[in-house]
Amino acid sequence: MRMTNLAKASGDCAFLDDVLTGLSGPVKSLPAKYFYDAEGSRLFEEICDLPEYYLTRTEIALLTKVAPEIAKHIPAGTYHLDTSLSLNVDGVTIRGEGMDKTILNFKGQVTGAEGLLVHAKDFTIEDLAIEDSKGDALKIIDGENIAIRRVRSEWTNGPATSNGAYGIYPVQTKNLLIEDSVAIGASDAGIYVGQSDNIVVRRNRAERNVAGIEIENSAHADVYDNVAMHNTGGILVFNMPNLPVPGHSSRVFHNHIESNNTGNFATKGSAVSSVPAGSGVVINSNRLVEIFDNDIIDNGTDNLSVSSYYSTGFMNKRGVSEAYDPYPEAIYIYGNRFKGGGDSPDGLDFKTLKIAMFGLSGRLPDILWDGYVNPEHLINGKLDAARAICIDNGDADTINIDGPNHYKNPKVGRAEYVCSLPHLPAVTLTGPLAETGHTP
């Protein structure tokens, strides 16, 4: 009899781990990825697309018909999956028995870009976890009336550039609720809402992602009662160029944003790869944003920053659409509680600025503004009242780092920023999610 060392045969321990796991359980199994090499997998996928191969079409037709019944409940257990899941049937609820009890694990994923891809409306997912997907964990595209409750997305190996980009990732949705969920280890954003409208993100926990929670090119968003800790940046409100819709009208309030000092592990060239480690709240190129009643603590670069597209370093090859507005305007910051932070800024420019102005043992002020303004909107050298950056936050200072002049004339101030803007209305979810957003 010839004996084979499985660990050596596989080139690492992954094969051995999969064999031991698969053959040690009550139901014996081995991942299908060991039945095919890369060329075999490619040929099999081509075969599945052939007109005469009826099995795939039959399976899809059956699943489409009975998916709402099948997906009602997933029992507790860890389900090892080697291919992505997808759903394109409206009105489905997927429910597990708890985010630490019903676990969809994609560590052995061979095919597909996501863990679960949903293209449907009136969709609810709750009480389960999606772990170690090859790409995004949960992606929902172009849906209306979407509820995500008590879902955990996680890459269990910790922060790594090889992790999927997004944990919980609804894009181009309307009437969206994300609550009581957890996102860990995403190489872009743990909870990302993009190009969406009428949004509530509440009572979630985001840890050890590049961006903990990101609202990008979205309108009418309430982000509250969340915890963002140990990310690169805690909560981001971004408006990026060359997307179909601009972002505006977001409220970020009553969140706990602490120690977001993890080194940036995003893919080079991505938008969030420019976010400095140690960023608490970051507002970039957005308008009509209200930041209030947050606890923002010990973020090493700055607790809160307001910046334009010109400060990101993210200059894409296609250029910028003429319709894109790169300047932050109508930003209202008040009533936040700051503590610590600014003592260990990321990047040579910020380190030099801190030492030059505040000494080796000093710290940057709680609020940082890059100083970019649209010259067409200036009246007597200042933004007109409706577009102003208003900061009325007690004894918190603001530093204008003079980005347009490469930090030549930074200035710390307080009184010159004190003003107020009309409060944004609370978000009200409608239809099957009908309820009133939190009103402080």
C-alpha positions as CSV (number, residue, x, y, z in Angstrom):
1,M,0.0,0.0,0.0
2,R,1.3,3.5,-0.9
3,M,0.8,6.2,1.7
4,T,0.4,9.9,0.6
5,N,1.1,12.9,2.8
6,L,-2.0,15.0,2.0
7,A,-0.5,18.2,3.2
8,K,2.5,17.9,1.0
9,A,0.5,16.7,-1.9
10,S,-1.7,19.8,-1.8
11,G,1.2,22.2,-1.5
12,D,-0.3,23.7,1.6
13,C,-2.6,22.7,4.4
14,A,-5.9,23.7,2.7
15,F,-6.4,20.3,1.0
16,L,-5.7,18.4,4.2
17,D,-8.0,20.7,6.2
18,D,-10.8,20.2,3.7
19,V,-10.4,16.4,3.7
20,L,-10.4,16.2,7.5
21,T,-13.4,18.5,7.8
22,G,-15.4,16.8,5.0
23,L,-14.7,13.2,6.3
24,S,-15.1,14.0,10.0
25,G,-18.7,15.1,9.8
26,P,-21.8,13.0,10.1
27,V,-22.4,13.5,6.4
28,K,-19.2,12.8,4.4
29,S,-18.2,15.2,1.7
30,L,-15.3,16.6,-0.3
31,P,-15.3,20.0,-2.1
32,A,-16.1,19.7,-5.8
33,K,-13.1,21.9,-6.6
34,Y,-10.8,18.8,-6.1
35,F,-12.7,16.9,-8.9
36,Y,-11.7,19.4,-11.6
37,D,-8.6,21.5,-12.4
38,A,-9.0,25.0,-13.8
39,E,-9.4,23.8,-17.4
40,G,-12.0,21.2,-16.4
41,S,-14.0,23.8,-14.5
42,R,-14.0,26.1,-17.6
43,L,-15.1,23.3,-19.9
44,F,-17.9,22.3,-17.5
45,E,-19.3,25.9,-17.3
46,E,-19.3,26.0,-21.1
47,I,-21.2,22.7,-21.3
48,C,-23.8,24.0,-18.9
49,D,-24.5,26.9,-21.4
50,L,-25.1,24.6,-24.4
51,P,-28.7,24.5,-25.7
52,E,-28.8,20.7,-25.5
53,Y,-27.7,20.6,-21.9
54,Y,-31.2,20.8,-20.4
55,L,-30.3,20.1,-16.7
56,T,-29.2,23.6,-15.8
57,R,-32.3,25.2,-17.4
58,T,-34.6,22.7,-15.7
59,E,-33.0,23.3,-12.3
60,I,-33.3,27.1,-12.7
61,A,-36.9,26.8,-13.8
62,L,-37.8,24.6,-10.8
63,L,-35.9,26.8,-8.3
64,T,-37.6,29.9,-9.7
65,K,-41.0,28.4,-9.1
66,V,-40.4,27.1,-5.6
67,A,-37.7,29.5,-4.3
68,P,-40.0,31.4,-2.0
69,E,-40.9,28.2,-0.2
70,I,-37.4,26.7,-0.1
71,A,-35.9,29.9,1.2
72,K,-38.3,30.5,4.1
73,H,-36.0,28.9,6.6
74,I,-32.4,27.6,6.7
75,P,-31.8,25.5,9.8
76,A,-28.9,26.0,12.1
77,G,-25.6,24.6,10.9
78,T,-22.5,25.5,8.9
79,Y,-23.0,25.0,5.1
80,H,-19.8,24.7,3.1
81,L,-20.4,26.0,-0.4
82,D,-18.1,26.0,-3.4
83,T,-20.2,28.2,-5.8
84,S,-22.0,31.5,-5.4
85,L,-25.8,31.6,-4.8
86,S,-28.1,33.8,-6.7
87,L,-31.8,34.8,-6.5
88,N,-33.9,36.7,-9.0
89,V,-37.4,36.0,-7.6
90,D,-39.4,38.8,-6.0
91,G,-41.0,38.6,-2.6
92,V,-38.6,36.1,-1.0
93,T,-37.6,36.0,2.7
94,I,-34.4,34.1,3.6
95,R,-34.3,33.4,7.3
96,G,-31.8,31.4,9.4
97,E,-31.7,30.7,13.1
98,G,-29.2,33.4,14.1
99,M,-26.0,35.0,12.7
100,D,-23.9,32.6,14.8
101,K,-26.0,29.5,14.2
102,T,-26.8,29.5,10.4
103,I,-23.6,30.0,8.6
104,L,-23.0,29.9,4.8
105,N,-19.3,29.4,4.5
106,F,-17.6,30.0,1.1
107,K,-14.0,29.3,2.0
108,G,-13.9,26.6,-0.6
109,Q,-15.6,28.7,-3.3
110,V,-14.5,27.9,-6.8
111,T,-17.0,29.7,-9.1
112,G,-19.0,32.9,-8.8
113,A,-17.9,36.4,-7.7
114,E,-20.3,36.8,-4.7
115,G,-21.5,34.7,-1.8
116,L,-25.2,35.6,-2.4
117,L,-26.3,37.8,-5.3
118,V,-29.8,39.1,-5.3
119,H,-31.6,40.8,-8.1
120,A,-35.2,41.2,-6.8
121,K,-37.6,43.5,-4.9
122,D,-39.5,42.9,-1.7
123,F,-36.6,40.9,-0.4
124,T,-35.8,40.2,3.3
125,I,-32.7,38.3,4.6
126,E,-32.2,37.8,8.3
127,D,-30.6,35.7,11.1
128,L,-27.6,34.2,9.3
129,A,-24.0,34.7,8.4
130,I,-22.0,34.7,5.2
131,E,-18.4,33.9,5.6
132,D,-15.2,33.9,3.5
133,S,-16.7,34.6,0.1
134,K,-14.4,35.0,-2.8
135,G,-15.9,38.4,-3.6
136,D,-18.7,40.4,-2.1
137,A,-20.5,38.6,0.7
138,L,-24.1,39.8,0.1
139,K,-24.8,41.9,-3.0
140,I,-28.3,43.2,-3.8
141,I,-28.9,45.0,-7.1
142,D,-31.7,47.2,-8.3
143,G,-34.3,46.2,-5.6
144,E,-37.0,48.0,-3.8
145,N,-38.3,47.3,-0.3
146,I,-35.1,45.6,0.9
147,A,-34.7,44.5,4.6
148,I,-31.4,43.1,5.9
149,R,-31.6,42.2,9.6
150,R,-29.2,40.4,11.9
151,V,-26.9,39.3,9.1
152,R,-23.2,38.8,9.7
153,S,-20.7,39.1,6.9
154,E,-17.1,38.2,7.8
155,W,-13.7,37.1,6.4
156,T,-12.5,35.0,9.3
157,N,-8.8,35.4,8.5
158,G,-8.9,39.0,9.5
159,P,-8.0,42.1,7.4
160,A,-6.4,41.2,4.1
161,T,-6.4,42.7,0.6
162,S,-7.4,39.3,-0.8
163,N,-10.7,39.5,1.1
164,G,-13.9,40.3,-0.8
165,A,-14.5,44.0,-1.3
166,Y,-17.9,44.4,0.3
167,G,-19.7,42.7,3.1
168,I,-23.3,43.9,3.0
169,Y,-23.6,45.6,-0.4
170,P,-27.0,47.0,-1.7
171,V,-26.6,49.1,-4.8
172,Q,-29.3,50.9,-6.9
173,T,-31.9,50.1,-4.3
174,K,-34.9,52.1,-2.9
175,N,-36.5,51.9,0.5
176,L,-33.8,50.0,2.2
177,L,-33.3,48.9,5.9
178,I,-30.1,47.5,7.3
179,E,-30.3,46.8,11.0
180,D,-28.7,44.8,13.8
181,S,-26.1,43.4,11.5
182,V,-22.3,42.8,11.7
183,A,-19.6,43.3,9.0
184,I,-16.0,42.3,9.5
185,G,-12.9,42.1,7.3
186,A,-14.1,43.7,4.0
187,S,-11.2,45.0,1.9
188,D,-13.4,48.0,0.8
189,A,-16.5,48.6,2.9
190,G,-18.2,46.4,5.6
191,I,-21.6,48.0,5.0
192,Y,-21.8,49.8,1.7
193,V,-24.9,51.5,0.3
194,G,-24.5,52.8,-3.2
195,Q,-26.7,54.8,-5.6
196,S,-29.7,54.2,-3.5
197,D,-32.5,56.3,-2.1
198,N,-34.5,56.3,1.2
199,I,-32.2,54.4,3.5
200,V,-32.0,53.5,7.2
201,V,-28.8,52.0,8.5
202,R,-29.1,51.4,12.3
203,R,-27.8,49.4,15.2
204,N,-25.1,47.7,13.2
205,R,-21.5,46.9,14.1
206,A,-18.6,47.3,11.6
207,E,-15.1,46.2,12.6
208,R,-11.7,45.6,10.9
209,N,-12.9,46.7,7.4
210,V,-11.3,49.4,5.3
211,A,-14.4,51.5,5.5
212,G,-16.8,50.5,8.3
213,I,-20.0,52.0,6.9
214,E,-20.1,53.9,3.6
215,I,-22.9,55.8,2.0
216,E,-21.9,56.6,-1.5
217,N,-23.8,58.5,-4.2
218,S,-27.0,57.9,-2.3
219,A,-29.9,60.2,-1.2
220,H,-32.0,60.5,2.0
221,A,-30.0,58.3,4.3
222,D,-30.3,58.0,8.1
223,V,-27.2,56.3,9.7
224,Y,-27.6,56.0,13.5
225,D,-27.0,53.9,16.6
226,N,-24.1,52.0,14.9
227,V,-20.7,51.0,16.2
228,A,-17.7,51.5,13.9
229,M,-14.4,50.4,15.5
230,H,-11.0,49.2,14.4
231,N,-11.6,50.0,10.7
232,T,-9.4,52.2,8.6
233,G,-12.2,54.8,8.4
234,G,-15.3,54.6,10.6
235,I,-18.2,56.1,8.7
236,L,-17.8,57.6,5.2
237,V,-20.3,59.7,3.2
238,F,-18.9,59.9,-0.3
239,N,-19.9,61.3,-3.7
240,M,-17.8,59.8,-6.5
241,P,-17.6,60.9,-10.1
242,N,-19.0,59.2,-13.2
243,L,-21.9,57.4,-11.5
244,P,-25.5,57.8,-12.6
245,V,-26.8,59.7,-9.5
246,P,-25.2,62.2,-7.1
247,G,-25.3,61.8,-3.3
248,H,-27.0,64.2,-0.9
249,S,-29.2,64.5,2.2
250,S,-27.6,62.2,4.7
251,R,-27.8,62.3,8.5
252,V,-25.1,60.5,10.6
253,F,-26.1,60.6,14.3
254,H,-25.9,58.9,17.7
255,N,-23.1,56.5,16.5
256,H,-20.1,55.3,18.4
257,I,-17.0,55.7,16.2
258,E,-13.8,54.7,18.0
259,S,-10.2,53.7,17.3
260,N,-10.5,53.3,13.5
261,N,-6.7,53.0,13.1
262,T,-6.3,49.8,11.1
263,G,-3.8,50.2,8.3
264,N,-5.5,50.6,4.9
265,F,-5.6,47.2,3.1
266,A,-7.7,48.1,0.2
267,T,-6.7,47.2,-3.4
268,K,-4.5,49.9,-4.9
269,G,-6.4,52.3,-7.1
270,S,-9.7,51.8,-5.4
271,A,-11.5,54.8,-4.0
272,V,-11.1,53.9,-0.4
273,S,-7.4,53.1,-0.8
274,S,-6.9,56.9,-0.3
275,V,-8.6,56.9,3.1
276,P,-5.9,57.5,5.8
277,A,-5.8,55.0,8.7
278,G,-7.1,56.8,11.8
279,S,-10.2,58.4,10.1
280,G,-13.4,58.7,12.2
281,V,-16.0,60.2,10.0
282,V,-15.1,61.3,6.4
283,I,-17.4,63.5,4.3
284,N,-16.1,63.7,0.7
285,S,-17.6,65.8,-2.1
286,N,-21.1,65.5,-0.7
287,R,-23.8,68.0,0.1
288,L,-26.6,68.4,2.6
289,V,-24.9,66.3,5.2
290,E,-25.8,66.5,9.0
291,I,-23.4,65.1,11.5
292,F,-24.5,65.3,15.2
293,D,-24.8,63.6,18.6
294,N,-22.0,61.1,17.8
295,D,-19.2,59.8,20.2
296,I,-16.0,60.0,18.1
297,I,-13.0,58.8,20.0
298,D,-9.3,58.1,19.5
299,N,-9.1,58.1,15.7
300,G,-5.4,58.7,15.1
301,T,-5.5,61.0,12.0
302,D,-8.7,63.0,12.7
303,N,-12.0,62.4,14.3
304,L,-13.9,64.1,11.5
305,S,-12.9,65.4,8.1
306,V,-14.5,67.3,5.3
307,S,-12.8,67.0,2.0
308,S,-13.2,67.4,-1.8
309,Y,-12.5,64.9,-4.6
310,Y,-9.2,66.8,-5.2
311,S,-7.8,65.6,-1.8
312,T,-8.5,61.9,-2.5
313,G,-5.6,61.2,-4.9
314,F,-8.2,59.0,-6.7
315,M,-7.9,60.5,-10.2
316,N,-9.4,57.9,-12.6
317,K,-8.2,57.5,-16.1
318,R,-11.5,58.4,-17.7
319,G,-11.5,61.9,-16.3
320,V,-14.5,63.4,-14.5
321,S,-18.0,64.1,-15.9
322,E,-18.8,67.8,-16.3
323,A,-21.9,67.3,-14.2
324,Y,-19.9,66.1,-11.2
325,D,-19.6,68.5,-8.3
326,P,-16.3,67.7,-6.4
327,Y,-16.9,70.2,-3.6
328,P,-18.5,69.5,-0.2
329,E,-21.3,72.0,0.5
330,A,-24.1,72.5,3.0
331,I,-22.3,70.4,5.7
332,Y,-23.7,70.9,9.3
333,I,-21.7,69.5,12.2
334,Y,-22.9,70.0,15.8
335,G,-23.3,68.4,19.2
336,N,-20.7,65.6,18.8
337,R,-18.6,64.4,21.6
338,F,-14.9,64.2,20.7
339,K,-12.2,62.5,22.8
340,G,-8.5,61.9,21.9
341,G,-7.5,61.3,18.3
342,G,-5.3,63.3,15.9
343,D,-2.1,62.2,17.8
344,S,-0.8,59.6,15.2
345,P,-1.8,60.8,11.7
346,D,-1.3,58.5,8.7
347,G,0.8,59.7,5.8
348,L,3.9,62.0,5.6
349,D,1.9,65.2,4.9
350,F,-0.3,64.8,8.0
351,K,2.7,63.8,10.2
352,T,4.7,66.8,9.0
353,L,1.7,69.1,9.6
354,K,1.1,67.8,13.1
355,I,4.7,68.2,14.2
356,A,5.1,71.6,12.6
357,M,2.0,73.1,14.2
358,F,1.6,71.1,17.4
359,G,4.9,69.4,18.2
360,L,5.9,65.8,18.7
361,S,3.5,65.3,21.6
362,G,0.6,67.4,20.2
363,R,-2.4,66.4,18.2
364,L,-4.4,67.6,15.2
365,P,-7.7,69.3,16.0
366,D,-10.8,67.2,16.0
367,I,-12.2,68.5,12.7
368,L,-10.1,68.7,9.5
369,W,-11.2,70.6,6.4
370,D,-9.1,70.5,3.2
371,G,-10.0,74.0,2.3
372,Y,-11.3,73.4,-1.2
373,V,-14.3,75.5,-2.3
374,N,-16.1,76.2,-5.5
375,P,-15.0,79.7,-6.6
376,E,-18.3,80.2,-8.4
377,H,-20.2,79.9,-5.1
378,L,-18.2,82.5,-3.1
379,I,-19.6,85.8,-1.9
380,N,-17.0,88.2,-0.5
381,G,-14.6,85.3,-0.2
382,K,-17.0,83.0,1.6
383,L,-19.5,80.3,0.6
384,D,-23.0,81.6,0.5
385,A,-25.0,80.8,3.5
386,A,-27.0,77.9,2.0
387,R,-23.8,76.1,0.9
388,A,-21.7,76.8,4.0
389,I,-19.7,74.4,6.0
390,C,-21.2,75.1,9.4
391,I,-19.5,73.8,12.6
392,D,-21.1,74.5,15.9
393,N,-19.5,71.9,18.2
394,G,-18.6,73.5,21.5
395,D,-14.9,73.7,22.1
396,A,-13.9,71.5,19.1
397,D,-11.4,73.3,16.8
398,T,-11.2,73.0,13.1
399,I,-8.1,73.1,11.0
400,N,-8.2,74.3,7.4
401,I,-5.1,72.5,6.0
402,D,-5.0,74.6,2.9
403,G,-5.1,71.7,0.4
404,P,-5.3,74.0,-2.7
405,N,-1.9,75.5,-1.8
406,H,-0.3,72.2,-0.7
407,Y,-0.6,72.9,3.0
408,K,1.4,76.1,2.9
409,N,-0.9,78.1,5.1
410,P,-2.9,75.9,7.5
411,K,-5.1,77.7,10.0
412,V,-6.9,76.6,13.2
413,G,-10.2,78.3,14.0
414,R,-13.5,77.9,15.6
415,A,-15.7,81.1,15.6
416,E,-15.4,81.6,11.8
417,Y,-17.2,78.3,11.2
418,V,-20.1,78.8,13.6
419,C,-23.4,79.0,11.7
420,S,-26.5,76.8,11.2
421,L,-28.3,75.2,8.4
422,P,-31.9,73.9,8.2
423,H,-32.2,70.4,9.7
424,L,-32.8,67.6,7.3
425,P,-36.0,65.6,7.7
426,A,-36.0,62.1,9.1
427,V,-36.1,59.3,6.6
428,T,-39.5,57.5,6.5
429,L,-39.5,54.0,5.1
430,T,-42.6,53.1,3.1
431,G,-44.6,50.2,1.8
432,P,-43.9,46.9,3.6
433,L,-41.2,48.6,5.6
434,A,-43.4,51.5,6.6
435,E,-42.1,53.2,9.7
436,T,-40.7,56.5,10.7
437,G,-36.9,56.9,10.9
438,H,-35.4,58.0,14.2
439,T,-36.2,61.6,15.0
440,P,-33.8,63.1,17.6
